[in-house]
Amino acid sequence: MEVVKDLNALVYLRVSTEEQAGKGYSIPAQRMEGMNRAVELGCSPEDIYIFSDEGVSGAVLERPQLMAALDMLKKKYYNIGFFICYDSSRLSRNAAHQLIIIDEIKKSGAKLIFIRNNYQDNAEGRFQLTVMAAVDEYERARLRLRTEMGKIAKAAQNKLTHNPGIYGYNFNPKTDTLNVNEEHAQNLKLIFEMAAEEHKGPAEIAEILNATEIPSPRMKQWSRVTVRRIISNSSYLGTLYIRRYDTKDYHLNKFKKKNEKVKIREKPRSEWVPVQIPKIIDKEIWEKAQKTLKESKHIRKKGGKTNFLLTPLLRCGICGRIINGKSIVKEESAYRYYICTGKYKDMKESKCDAMLIRAENIEKAVWDYISEDIYFFMRNELDLSKTIKKYVSDKEDDIKNIFIKKEKANDERERIMIMYQKGYISEDEMDDRLKINLEKIMKFNAEAVQRSKEDLSFLEKLENDWRENRVFNIIEETISRLDIEDRRLVIDLLISEITVANNAILIKRRL
């Protein structure tokens, strides 16, 4: 074994939860073998740097610790001579990603060493890694299929693979079934009765629930959004649908750039898998509640209460009670105030000393705060799909040509193998031709990677230019024109609670 003095080693470790349990790729085991190999290569323990990504999929390129390791390689004063990894699947499970990482390691001058693979940095070695990565990707696809089939098999027995977290039920992990939570079920029946029989909308129901101090699912304030979500949930009729949403790779979003994040999408109804659970709400009541839900935007509560934007989010910072909106008439003019319920005359306990709050003042302050957040969020998340599609369309032919050349090279490789098998060429001639062919394939791969980098650079510039566009003035103007119902919906989505103590306002956000 080659031993090189005065060089440091970098050991990269990675494991995902299922691999640690099923294959023994534990972090301590990888660390021990990596340290041992570094010592065999002549490095002292104090000259070994450890980078570890735990619970991160190998399908993700920009893993935090991997990026940190590659950054250290670029800094020559660390004098990294060896980049040690347990095997190629720890480095990446994606062939293109492997080649990118290997190129970065090679540029730094460090030598890549796999403990479980005999890797040589040449055309044959890279081809071998590409094949192994393809096998890894196949294994991942097969595992996903097995998981999906397992879920479907469990559903056929009316069993669940995890706790769906539905208000009104308790999950039994021993039987993988849902049982009715009787206390929550009574609250559910009350909610549906108010919607179906009394034609109350979500905002009014939330206000009543808060006033009666019925705890919400998260033991906080009830909001319009929470009530609406409960009323629209068909699971209470006795059927829960699994595999309803496509969540593939959604859990990897925290490791991805904004433009690479995936969204949860609803699958076609034909792909949903039903699981029978205990029924809490009768179908007739549920359907009546849906009708009220559709009409709720147009329902106006009596007494002008719908004119209050922040009900039922307000809490008193002095006594902790709920703050409600109330119109006070003085000399034939109506004035809107938010008043702590602790100030009411019929309070048996000690009354609250909180001041009355002018509704216009606090509503403006909260909406200014929210609208500024919305504006900057939309600046960052604005969909540039039309412009991007045009650019991609213009470049599509170039990309196609690269892949056509690569396919031809792959076909050529097969022809070379057939010629050897039929005795038309010798083994040495076959090896020579395969080497030339592999170089072509690697060249096409490099072209594709380079084109991707150029495209990414262009799109980043496009986004920067777009930020200066007048479209943001239009967004700002649109936000300012939202009516009270739309503003209330936005506030319910973004804010869970607002605490007020005289002139101080504390806003607790959901995100």
N, C-alpha and C positions, 0 to 999 in steps of 0.2 A: 504493500500500500504506500502511495506517495505521501511523504511527510514534508510540510513546508513550515519553516520556522518564522516567527515574528509576524504572523498573520492572525487576524481575529476571525471568528466564525459567527454567523447569524443563523439561528435555528427557528424555522417557522412551523407553528403547530396549528391545526384546525380540527374541529370536531363538531358534528351536529348531534342533536339529542338522540335520534334513533340509531346513529352509527355507534355512539358510545355504548349504548345498551346492547346492540346486536352484534357488533363486529370487534369490540375490544379496542377501538381506536381512541382510548381515553387520553386526555391531555397529559396526565403523569407518565403514562407509558411512552408516549411520543417524546416527551421532554427527556426522559432517562436515556432513550436510545439516541436521540439527537446529541445530547451532551457527550455520551460515550464515543460517538463517531467523531465529534469535534476534537476530543482529547486524543483519539487515535491519529488524527491528522496533525497533531502537534500543538494544539491550542490549550492554553491554561484555562481552568474553569472561570477565572475572572475576566478572560478575554472572549467569553461567549455571550452573545446577546439573544434573549428569548422574546419572540413575538407570538402571541396566541389569540386566535379568533375562536371563541367558544359559542356554539349554537348558531353558527352562520353557515348557510348553504354554500357548497362549492360552485353553484351556478352563478353566484354573484362575483363580479370582478372587483368592485371597489369596496373590499372589506377593510374596516378601520386599521387592524393590525398589519395586514398585508401592505396597505398603502404606506404605513409608517416604516415597515421593513424596507420597502423599495426606496423610500426617501433617504433612509440611512445609507443605503448602498451608494447613492449619488455623492455623499459627502466623503471625500477621499481621506479626510483625517481620521476616520474610524478604521481605515485599513482593513476592510472586510475582504478576506480571501476566499471564504466558503459560504455558500447559501445552502443550508441543509434542510431537507424536508423528508418526512416519513416515506411518502410515495407520491406518485404523480397526481393521484386523486385528491390528496390533501392540498396540493397546489391549486388545482382547479378541476372541475368536472366538465369544462367546456373547452373544446379543441382550440378554438380561436383565442380564447382567453389565455390558455397555456402558452401559446406561441408569443403572445404579447408580453407575458410575464418573463418568459425565458429570454426574450430579446432585451428586456430591461436589465436582467441579471448579467447577461453577456456584455452589454455596454459598460457596466460598472467595472468589469474586469474580474469579478468573482466567479468561482467555479460552482456550478450547480451539482448537488449531490443528493440522490434519493437513497434512503436507507434500504428500501425494499425493491428498488429497481436498479439494474445496472445501466445507467444512462450515459451515452456518449454524445457530446455536442457536435453532431454531424448530421448529414441528410438522413441516414438510416435511423439514427436515434430520434430525430424529430418525427419521422414517419411513424415509428413505433409508438411514440407518445400520442400522436394523433389518433391512431387506431385504438389505443387504450382509453382515450377520452371519449371516443365514439361508443365504446362498450359501456363506459360509466353512464353516459347519457341514456343509453338503452335500458340499463338497470334502473335508473331513476324513473323512466317512463313506465316500466313494468311494475315498480313499487307503487306508483300512483294508481295504476289500474287495479292492483290487488286491494289497495286501500278503498277505492271506490266500490269494488265488488263486495268487500267486507261490510261497508256501510249499507249497501242495498240488501245484503243477506240479513243483517240485523233488523233493518226496517221491516222486512217481511215477517219477522217475529214480533213486530211492534216494540223494538228495543232501539235505544239511542247510543251513539258512540261518545257523546259528551253532554254536558249540561247546557241546554239552549238558553237558560236564563230568562224564562218567561214569567212575568209577574202573575201570581196566582197558583204557581206550582212549586213543589220541592222535588229535586232530582235525587233518586235513590241509586247510588253508584253500584250497589250490590246486584240490583236487578236491571239496571240501565233503563229505568222507566220513570215517568213523572207521576207524582201523587198530588192531589189537590191540597193547597194550603187554605184551610177553612176560613181563617181570618181575612186573608187577601181575597178569597173568593167572595166574601160578603161585600168587600169594598168594590170589587168588579161589578157585582150585580147592582150596586147602588149607582155606579158610573153609567152603566148601560140603561138603567131605569130612567135616570135623569135625561139621558140623550134620547131614548126611544119614546118615553111617555110624556116627559115634561118639555121636550124639544129644546133643551139647553145645549149651547155650543161648548166646545172644549175650554175656551177661556173662562166662561161662567162656571163650568163644573170645577175647574182648577181652583177658582176663587172660593167656591163653597167648601171644597175639600180642605183647603188651607185654613179657612175660618173655623172649621170643626176640628182642626188639628189631627186629621187622619194622616198617618205617615205615608210618604211617597215611596216608590220602589227603592230609592237610594237614601231614604230617611232624610230627605231635604224638602224644599218647597215643591209643590205640584206646579207644573207649567202647562201651558196650552199644548205644547208639542208632545209632552208625555201622555196627556189625556187623549189627544188625537191618535197617537201611535197605538194605544191600548184599544180604543174603539174600533180601529181599522184592522186589528189582528184577528184573522179568521180561525186561529188555532183554538180559540175558546169554544168553537163549535164541535171540537172533538177530533180534529185532524191536523196534525203538524206536518208540514212539508219540509223534507231535507233535500239536499242537492238542488236547492232552488236558485242559488247564486253561484256564479263562477268567481271563485276567490283564488284562482291559480296565481302563485307568486306574489299575492297581495302582502303577505307577511314579510316580504323582502324589501318593501318600499323604503324602509328606514335606511337601507344601504344604497339606494339608487338616487340618481339625479332627478330633479323635478320632472324633466321631460321624458324620463324613462319609467316613472311610477305607473303602476297599473291600477285600474279602477274595478270595483266590485260591480258586476253586471248580472242582471236577472236572466236566467236561462229560459228557453221556451217551456211553456207549461207542460208539454208532453214529457219533459225530462225530469220533472219534479217527482220525488218519491214520497208517498204518504205514509205517515206513522200514526196509528190510532192512539189517542190519549184521552183521559177523562174529560167529559164535556162539562163546561161551567155555565155557558149562556145558550138559551134556546135560539133556534134559527130565526123565529119570528121577531124576537126582541133585537137580535143582531142586525137584521135587515132594516128594521125601523131606525135603529141607531145610525146605520150607513146613510139613510136618507137625510137625517138631521145633519150628519157630518157634511154632506154635500151642500146643504143649504146654510151652514153655519156662518159662512162669510157674509151672507146677506141679512143674517138675523141681527136686530138691534135690541139690546136689553133696555128695559124701561128705566126711567130715572136718569138717563144720560150717562150711565156708568161706562159705556163703551168709549166715551171721550177720554178715558184715562189710559194712557199708554203703558204705564209700568205696573198695573195690577196684574197678577198677584206676586210680583217679584220683591216688593219692598219689605224690609224688616227694620224695626226700630233699634238703633244702636244703643239706646239707653236701657230699655226694659226687655228687648228681645221679642216683643210681640209683632204681629202683622200690621202693616200700614195699608189702609184702604183709601180709595179715592172718594171724595164727597163734594157735591156742589152746594155752595152756601149763597143764599139770595140776600142781598142788601140793597134796599132802595130800588127794587125792581130790576136789579142787575145780578147776574149769576157769576160767582167766582169759584174757580176750581182749586181744591186743596187736597193734599194727601195728609191723612190724620192717623196717628197711632191708635189702635183699638184700645190701648190702655188709658185713653183720655175720656172714654165714654162714661156717661153719668151712672149707668147701672153696673159699673165694675165693682165687684165685692172686694177685690184686693186693692192695694194701694194704687192710686192713679199715677199715670206717667206724666213727667214734666216736659216731654218733648214739644218743640214748637210746631205749629202748623206749617206745612211746606207748600208754597205756591207751585201748583202743577206745571205751569209754563216754564218756570225756572229750572226745575230738576229734569223735566222731560227734554228741554233743549240741551242741558249739560250732558245727559246720558246719550242722546242721539248724536250729538257732535262727536262724542267719543267713539261710538259705534261706526258712524259714517266714515270717519277718518280711517278706521281699521279696514272697512270694506274697500275703500278706495285703494289703499296700499296693497291689500290682498289681491284685488283684481289687476293691479299693475303687474304683480308678480305671476298671476295665474291666467292671464288673458289668453284665450285660445287663438293661436296663430295658424290654425290648421290650413286655412285656405292658401296662405302665402307659402307655407311649408310644402303643401301638396304640389303646388306649381313648381317649386324648386326640385322636389323629388321626381316629378314627372319629367322635367328637363334632363335630369341626370340618369333616368332609368335605363336608357339605351346603353350608356357607358357601363353600368353595373352588369347588365345582361351580357354584354360582350365578354366581360371578365369571367363570368360563370360559364359561358359557352366554351371559352378557351380551356377552362379548368375541366369541364366535362370531357372535352376532346382528349385532354391529357390523361384522364382516368381511363377512357376507352383505349387509348394507346397502350397503357400499362397492361390491360387485359390481353390485348393482342400479342404483346411481347411474351407474356406467360404462356399463351396458347402455342406460339411459335416454338418455344422451348419444349413444351410438352410433346409436340409433334416431331421434334428432332430437327427442325429447320435451322436452329441456331444452337451454339454451344452454351454451357452454363456461364462461362466467362463473358461471352458476348451479351447474354441476358443480363448479367449484373451491370455491365457497362451501360446498356440501354436503360435499365431501370434507374440507375443513378441520374442519368441525363433527364429522364422523365420526371423523377422526384424533384429535381431542381426547378423544372418548369412549374410543377404544382406549387412549390414553395414560393416561387416568384409571383404566381397569380394570387396566392394567399396574402403576400406582402402588399400587392397592389390593392387588394380589397380593403386591407387594414388602413393603408395610407389614404385611400379614397374616403373611408369612414371618418378619419381624423379631419380631412379637409372639409367634409360636409358638416361635421360638428362645429368646426371653427366658423364656417359661414353662418350656421344657424344661430350661434351665440351672438355674432355681429348683428344679425337680423333682429334678434330680440332686443339688443341694446338700442338699435335705431328705432324700433317700434315704440319703445318707452317714451320717446320724445314726440310721438304722434299726437295729434289733437283729439284722437279717440278718447283719451283719458279725461278731457274736458267734458265730453259727452257723458261719460260714466258718472263723473261728479255731479253733473246737472240732473241726471236720472235719479241718483240717490236722493237728492234734495226734493224730488217731486213725488216720492212714494207716499201713498195715503196712510192713514192711521192703522188700518188693518194689516197692510203689508209691513209697516214699521214694527208692529207688535209681533208679527211672525218672525221677522229678522231678529228682534231682541230676544224672543223666547229661544231661538236657535243658538244664540251666542252667549247669553247671560243666564246663570242659574240663580243668582241672588244679588240684591242691592241693599246694603246696610246704610242707613242714614242716621246721623247723630247731629242734630242742629245743622250747621253749615258744612259738615264733612260727609262725603259720599265714598263708600267702599264698594267697588264693583267686582263680583266674583264671576269669572268667565268659565264657560263650559270647556273651552279649548285653551 
